[in-house]
Each structure stands twice: as C-alpha cells, then as structure tokens.
Amino acid sequence: MTYRYGMVVMLCLTLVIAGCWDHSFADQFLDDPKGRKYYEQRGEIIWEKPMKKKWIALTFDDGPHPMVTSEILSILKQYHAKATFFCMGAKVKLRPHIVKRMISEGHEIGNHTYHHKKLQRLSSQSIQKEMDLSQQITMKTTGRRPVLFRPPEGYYNADIIKLAKKNRQQVILWSWDQDTKDWRNPSVSFIVNKVTKNASNGDIVLFHDTQMVTVRALKRIIPILKKEGYQFVTVSQLIQGVTGKSVTH
C-alpha cells in the first residue's frame, strides 16, 4: 500500500467513524485524482448553480415508487413546485403511469441507469448498456429524451463523463450540504433541518422517492422555503436560468 493510498484510507475510515461519510466525496477522492474543481470548471459535472435568483432544485432518485412518488407528486402539485426525478429504467417500465404523471404535471425526468448497479464494477460497455436501456424506456414512455444523467451513488470517473457526453447528457450531482441521506430513514427533523438551514440560491437537493419519511419532511420543507422566497424549479430550468420548458423537450 502506497503512502498516499494509505492516507486516503485512513481519512475515509475517520469519516465513517465520525458519521460524516459522503460517498460522492470518497469515490472521487479514491478513483479520480482530478476532483470536483476540474470537472466543475469544464462544465462536465454540475453540483449546483450559484445565482442571484432564489431558485432551488429538488431532485429525487431511485423511483418511481408506487406509493411514495405519488405522495410526493401530490405535495409538489399543492405548492406549485417543480422537481426533477432521476428514475431507474426498470421502475419506469413497471410504473409508466407515474412517470407520465410526472411529465403531465411539469416535472423533469433524468436518467439514473436501468438497474442502479455500481458503475465502478462495470465495464464501459456495460455502463453504456445501463444508460441506453434507461434512456430507451423513458423515451418510449414519455416521448421525451432525458438529457440529464445522475450516476448511482454519485460515482463518476472520466469514462462515465465521456459516455454521458456521447449520449448528449449532462452529469448532475448535488450540493454537498444538501444530501438529505433520507435513504437511511433518519428523522423528519434531521431532513428538514438539513435542507432548510443550508438552503442557498441555486442549490440542488438530493432526496430519494423511496422513503415515506421524505414525504413527511417535504410537507414541512416546502412551506418553510416558500416563505423565505424560494421558487422550486427543475434542474434544466436552474441551469438555463429561465422557467418554462426544460431542455429535455
């Protein structure tokens, strides 16, 4: 084990013990020496879009779920809020009616691969297949081509970015202080405080539409942020700086 790798492992273990482990940070640190600054400056990955407007993008991974996603859509409709759903292709195939509802209510759908496999364990050909299958079923279901791609678990490297470019897709992650970790099923208060106390213009918030705790938290988060003057937009609208049609159209 080299000295550098040993230090990285020690740092990661420290983060785990401290309870502040962030998989996107760990993956890029261990696997891609270029890091966030390199990809962000080139516009190849977007974590957030700092701006003067009080806009924020709510994003949901791993759905659609038969109950949770429907509940989330109802909350968003109630508050006239738009969001982006990074859907798994296999679940799009299972629940096309929910995906069609997303589109009809003005939300955006991004590619989150077909099976949500760990991309670091796959060949480039297998990654391409995962992306393609998800793209195809989403286009068949909605008639629209997703142009946003979020890799499972936030894992990325140069090959994944190259494939996304080839597919004409923008890689989207999330603001580092807006990972709700709702997949761990924390308390509602934890999620609410995480989002509302860290909210900044142009943030991209990471949720998962697979947990009922997310539904309960959203019922508190959206009214609080609306009262503070925030507008909830899709990721494409955030990137473009305009409301209206998203770039997936």
Secondary structure, DSSP 8 states (H G I E B T S, - for coil): --HHHHHHHHHHHHHHHHT---HHHHHHHHH-TTHHHHHHHTTSEES----SS-EEEEEEES---TTHHHHHHHHHHHTT--EEEEE-HHHHHH-HHHHHHHHHTT-EEEE--SS---GGGS-HHHHHHHHHHHHHHHHHHHS----EE--GGG---HHHHHHHHHTT-EEE---GGGB--GGG---HHHHHHHHHHH--TTEEEEEETT-HHHHHHHHHHHHHHHHTT-EE--HHHHHHT--SS-TT-
